[in-house]
Amino acid sequence: KYFADIDMPAAYYFFKGKDHAALADKLTATLDEHGLPSGNLYDAADREETNRNLMFIINVFAYGFIVLISMIAAANVFNTISTGINLRRREFAMLKSVGMTQKGFHKMMDYECLMYGAKSLLWGLPAAVGVTYLIYRSINAGYVTNFYIPWVSIAVAVFSVFAVVFATMLYSTNKLKNENIIDALRNENL
Protein backbone atom coordinates (compact mmCIF):
# COMPACT_ATOMS: atom_id res chain seq x y z
CA LYS A 1 0.00 0.00 0.00
CA TYR A 2 2.75 2.51 0.92
CA PHE A 3 5.20 1.63 -1.87
CA ALA A 4 2.65 0.87 -4.59
CA ASP A 5 3.92 3.63 -6.90
CA ILE A 6 7.60 2.63 -6.54
CA ASP A 7 8.94 -0.15 -8.75
CA MET A 8 11.76 -1.11 -6.41
CA PRO A 9 11.82 0.02 -2.78
CA ALA A 10 15.13 1.25 -1.38
CA ALA A 11 17.23 -1.14 0.62
CA TYR A 12 20.20 -0.22 2.78
CA TYR A 13 23.06 -2.57 3.49
CA PHE A 14 26.05 -1.88 5.71
CA PHE A 15 29.37 -3.65 5.27
CA LYS A 16 32.45 -3.51 7.43
CA GLY A 17 35.89 -4.58 6.29
CA LYS A 18 39.56 -4.13 7.07
CA ASP A 19 40.25 -2.37 3.75
CA HIS A 20 37.30 -0.10 3.04
CA ALA A 21 38.58 1.06 -0.37
CA ALA A 22 39.02 -2.50 -1.66
CA LEU A 23 35.60 -3.46 -0.32
CA ALA A 24 33.95 -0.47 -2.02
CA ASP A 25 35.68 -1.31 -5.32
CA LYS A 26 34.63 -4.97 -5.07
CA LEU A 27 31.01 -4.03 -4.30
CA THR A 28 30.92 -1.56 -7.20
CA ALA A 29 32.30 -4.19 -9.58
CA THR A 30 29.80 -6.79 -8.34
CA LEU A 31 26.85 -4.40 -8.71
CA ASP A 32 27.97 -3.36 -12.20
CA GLU A 33 28.47 -6.99 -13.18
CA HIS A 34 24.86 -7.81 -12.30
CA GLY A 35 23.47 -4.67 -13.94
CA LEU A 36 22.51 -2.99 -10.70
CA PRO A 37 23.11 0.72 -10.06
CA SER A 38 26.24 1.39 -8.01
CA GLY A 39 25.97 5.18 -7.92
CA ASN A 40 24.45 5.23 -4.46
CA LEU A 41 27.28 3.30 -2.86
CA TYR A 42 28.51 5.34 0.09
CA ASP A 43 31.89 4.65 1.68
CA ALA A 44 31.57 6.09 5.20
CA ALA A 45 35.16 5.24 6.15
CA ASP A 46 36.46 7.10 3.09
CA ARG A 47 34.31 10.11 3.95
CA GLU A 48 35.58 10.07 7.54
CA GLU A 49 39.19 9.83 6.35
CA THR A 50 38.65 12.74 3.95
CA ASN A 51 37.10 14.84 6.73
CA ARG A 52 39.98 13.99 9.07
CA ASN A 53 42.54 15.04 6.44
CA LEU A 54 40.62 18.25 5.75
CA MET A 55 40.54 19.08 9.48
CA PHE A 56 44.30 18.44 9.69
CA ILE A 57 44.95 20.87 6.83
CA ILE A 58 42.64 23.48 8.37
CA ASN A 59 44.38 23.10 11.75
CA VAL A 60 47.84 23.46 10.18
CA PHE A 61 46.85 26.68 8.44
CA ALA A 62 44.92 28.06 11.43
CA TYR A 63 47.66 27.37 13.97
CA GLY A 64 50.32 28.54 11.52
CA PHE A 65 48.44 31.83 11.16
CA ILE A 66 48.07 32.12 14.94
CA VAL A 67 51.81 31.51 15.45
CA LEU A 68 52.69 34.07 12.78
CA ILE A 69 50.42 36.74 14.26
CA SER A 70 51.72 35.94 17.76
CA MET A 71 55.32 36.34 16.65
CA ILE A 72 54.54 39.67 15.00
CA ALA A 73 52.76 40.84 18.17
CA ALA A 74 55.66 39.68 20.37
CA ALA A 75 58.17 41.52 18.15
CA ASN A 76 56.00 44.63 18.33
CA VAL A 77 55.79 44.44 22.14
CA PHE A 78 59.54 43.81 22.38
CA ASN A 79 60.30 46.82 20.19
CA THR A 80 57.87 49.12 22.00
CA ILE A 81 58.99 48.24 25.53
CA SER A 82 62.73 48.20 24.80
CA THR A 83 62.46 51.58 23.02
CA GLY A 84 60.48 52.99 25.95
CA ILE A 85 63.09 51.75 28.43
CA ASN A 86 65.89 53.13 26.28
CA LEU A 87 64.23 56.56 26.12
CA ARG A 88 63.88 56.60 29.92
CA ARG A 89 67.57 55.95 30.61
CA ARG A 90 68.03 59.46 31.93
CA GLU A 91 65.09 59.05 34.31
CA PHE A 92 66.50 55.75 35.60
CA ALA A 93 69.95 57.30 36.05
CA MET A 94 68.39 60.11 38.10
CA LEU A 95 66.59 57.58 40.33
CA LYS A 96 69.83 55.66 40.85
CA SER A 97 71.72 58.87 41.64
CA VAL A 98 69.32 59.72 44.48
CA GLY A 99 69.77 56.30 46.07
CA MET A 100 67.57 53.72 44.33
CA THR A 101 69.22 50.32 44.67
CA GLN A 102 69.40 47.69 41.94
CA LYS A 103 66.85 45.64 43.90
CA GLY A 104 64.48 48.61 44.08
CA PHE A 105 64.95 49.23 40.37
CA HIS A 106 64.05 45.62 39.58
CA LYS A 107 60.97 45.82 41.83
CA MET A 108 59.86 48.94 40.00
CA MET A 109 60.36 47.25 36.62
CA ASP A 110 58.52 44.11 37.77
CA TYR A 111 55.57 46.24 38.87
CA GLU A 112 55.64 48.00 35.51
CA CYS A 113 55.59 44.60 33.77
CA LEU A 114 52.56 43.55 35.76
CA MET A 115 50.81 46.78 34.83
CA TYR A 116 51.61 46.37 31.10
CA GLY A 117 50.39 42.76 31.10
CA ALA A 118 47.27 43.43 33.16
CA LYS A 119 46.30 46.43 31.04
CA SER A 120 46.67 44.48 27.79
CA LEU A 121 44.70 41.54 29.20
CA LEU A 122 42.02 43.86 30.56
CA TRP A 123 41.28 44.92 26.98
CA GLY A 124 42.24 41.72 25.17
CA LEU A 125 40.39 39.02 27.10
CA PRO A 126 36.89 40.54 26.84
CA ALA A 127 37.50 41.20 23.15
CA ALA A 128 38.64 37.59 22.66
CA VAL A 129 35.57 36.19 24.45
CA GLY A 130 33.36 38.47 22.33
CA VAL A 131 34.97 37.28 19.10
CA THR A 132 34.65 33.66 20.29
CA TYR A 133 30.94 34.23 20.87
CA LEU A 134 30.54 35.77 17.39
CA ILE A 135 32.29 32.75 15.85
CA TYR A 136 29.98 30.48 17.85
CA ARG A 137 26.92 32.36 16.55
CA SER A 138 28.08 32.07 12.94
CA ILE A 139 28.80 28.34 13.29
CA ASN A 140 25.60 27.70 15.25
CA ALA A 141 23.55 28.89 12.27
CA GLY A 142 24.47 25.71 10.36
CA TYR A 143 25.66 23.33 13.06
CA VAL A 144 24.03 23.11 16.48
CA THR A 145 26.59 23.15 19.27
CA ASN A 146 27.00 24.53 22.77
CA PHE A 147 28.97 27.69 23.52
CA TYR A 148 32.03 27.25 25.68
CA ILE A 149 34.91 29.48 26.63
CA PRO A 150 38.30 27.93 25.72
CA TRP A 151 39.93 28.22 29.16
CA VAL A 152 43.12 26.40 28.15
CA SER A 153 43.71 28.80 25.25
CA ILE A 154 43.03 31.76 27.53
CA ALA A 155 45.54 30.44 30.08
CA VAL A 156 48.15 30.01 27.34
CA ALA A 157 47.48 33.57 26.13
CA VAL A 158 47.80 35.03 29.65
CA PHE A 159 51.05 33.15 30.26
CA SER A 160 52.40 34.23 26.86
CA VAL A 161 51.60 37.90 27.47
CA PHE A 162 53.43 37.97 30.79
CA ALA A 163 56.33 35.88 29.44
CA VAL A 164 56.89 38.25 26.51
CA VAL A 165 56.61 41.37 28.68
CA PHE A 166 58.94 40.03 31.40
CA ALA A 167 61.50 38.76 28.86
CA THR A 168 61.52 42.14 27.16
CA MET A 169 61.95 43.96 30.48
CA LEU A 170 64.80 41.66 31.49
CA TYR A 171 66.55 42.25 28.20
CA SER A 172 66.11 46.03 28.39
CA THR A 173 67.11 46.38 32.04
CA ASN A 174 70.18 44.19 31.58
CA LYS A 175 71.33 46.61 28.90
CA LEU A 176 71.00 49.44 31.45
CA LYS A 177 72.70 47.58 34.29
CA ASN A 178 76.30 48.51 33.45
CA GLU A 179 75.58 52.03 32.29
CA ASN A 180 77.44 54.92 33.89
CA ILE A 181 75.01 57.21 35.76
CA ILE A 182 76.93 60.41 34.99
CA ASP A 183 77.08 59.67 31.26
CA ALA A 184 73.36 58.89 31.18
CA LEU A 185 72.51 62.14 32.98
CA ARG A 186 74.83 64.16 30.79
CA ASN A 187 73.64 62.74 27.47
CA GLU A 188 70.69 64.73 26.12
CA ASN A 189 70.21 62.78 22.87
CA LEU A 190 69.57 59.23 23.94
N, C-alpha and C positions, 0 to 999 in steps of 0.2 A: 504494500500500500504506500509506504513512504518513498521507496526508490523505484516506483513504477515507470517514471519518465527517464530513468538513467539506464543505459544499456548494460554498463558494467560498474557496479559500486566500487568505491575506493577501498583498497586494503593496505594496511600498513604493516611492514615487517621490520624487525630490528635485528641486526646481526652484530656480533662482537667477535673480533679477531685480533691476533697479535700484530699483523701488518695490515692496517686499515686501507692503505692505498692499493695493495695487491688484491684485497677482498673486494674493494669497489670496482677495480678493473675486471675481475673475474665475474662479478655479478652483472656488470654492464655487457660483457661479452656473452654471457648466458642468456640474458634478456634479448639481446639483438639476434642471437642465434635462433631463438624460438619465435621471433617476430613480435615481441612485446616491447612497449615503449620503455626506454631506459632514461628518459629525460628528467624524470622526477626522482631519480636516485640521489639521496642526500647523504653525504659523508660527514657526520657530525664531528668525528675526530679530526678530519682535515680542516673543518671550519674552526674548531677550537685551536688547532695549531697555528692557523693563519692569524686568528685574533691575538694569540699569545705573542707571535712575532711582531705584529703591528703595535701592540702595547710596549714591547721592548724598544722598538724604534722611536715611538713617541716619548718614552721615558728617557732615552739617550739624548734626544734633542732638547727636551724640557729641562733636564738636569744640567746639560751642557750650557744652555742659555742662562740658567740660574747661577751656575759657577762663573760664567763670563761676566754677568752683571755684578755679582758679588765682588769679583776681583777689581772691576772698574770702581765700584763704590769704596772698596778698601783702599785703593790707590788714591782716590780723591780725599778720603778722610786723612790718610797719611800725609798727603801734600798740604792740606789745609792746617792740620794741627802742627806739623813741623815748621811750617812757615810762620804760624802764629807764635810759636815758642821762640823762633829765631828773631822775630821782630820785637819780642819782649825781653831780649837779653839785657838791655840797659836797666829795665825795671828789676829784673832778677839780681843784677849786680848791685843795685841800690839796696835791695832787701838784705843781701849778704853783707854789705858794708855796714849796715846798722845792727848786725848781730844775728841774723837768721842762720841757724846751723844747717848742715846738709840734711840732717834728719827732718828738721822743720820744713825745708824746701821740698823734700820728697813727700811729706804729709800733705803739703799744699797742692802738689801736683796730683797726688792720688785723689784728693777731694775734687779737684778739677776734672779728673777722668770720670769719676762717678757722676758728676754733674753733666758732662758731655753725653755719656751713655744714657743716663736717665732721661735727659731732655729729648734725645733722638728716639728713645723707646716710647716716651710719652706721646709723641706724634705718630710714630711708625706702627706700633701695635694696634691701636684702634683702626688705623687706615687698612692694615693687613686683614684684620677680622672683617671689616666692611667689604673689602674686595673678595674675600673668601665667601661671604654671604651672597654677593652678586654672582659669583661663579656658580654657587649652589643653585641660585634661582634660575640661571640660564640652563643648567644641566637638568634641573628638576622639571622643566617644561617638557622634555622628551623622555626622561628616565626618572622614575620615582625612587627617591632615596632620602635618607634622613640627613639633616644638617649636623655637622660636628666640627668642633674647633680642633685643628691639628696641634695639640699641645707639644708633641715632640718637636715639630718643626719650629714652633715658637721658642721652645727652650734652646734649640740650636741657634736660632737667630739672636736671642738675648746673649748667649755665651759668646757668639762671634762678634757682636758689637763691642762688648767689653774687652774681649781679647785684642781686637784691632786697635781700640783706643788706648789700652794700657801698653801694648807693644810700641805704638807710635810715641807715646809719652816717654817710655824708657829710652827709646832711640834718641829722641830730641834732648832729654835731660842729660844723657850720657855725653852728648856733644858739648853741653854747657859745663860739665863737671870740672874740666881742667882749664877753664877760661880764666884769664887774669881779670880781676875786678876793676882795676884802674883802667886797663885798656878798654873794657866794655863801657865804663862810664864816660871815658874820653871820646870814644868813637860815636860820632853823630850819625853817620851813614851806615847803618847796619843792614 
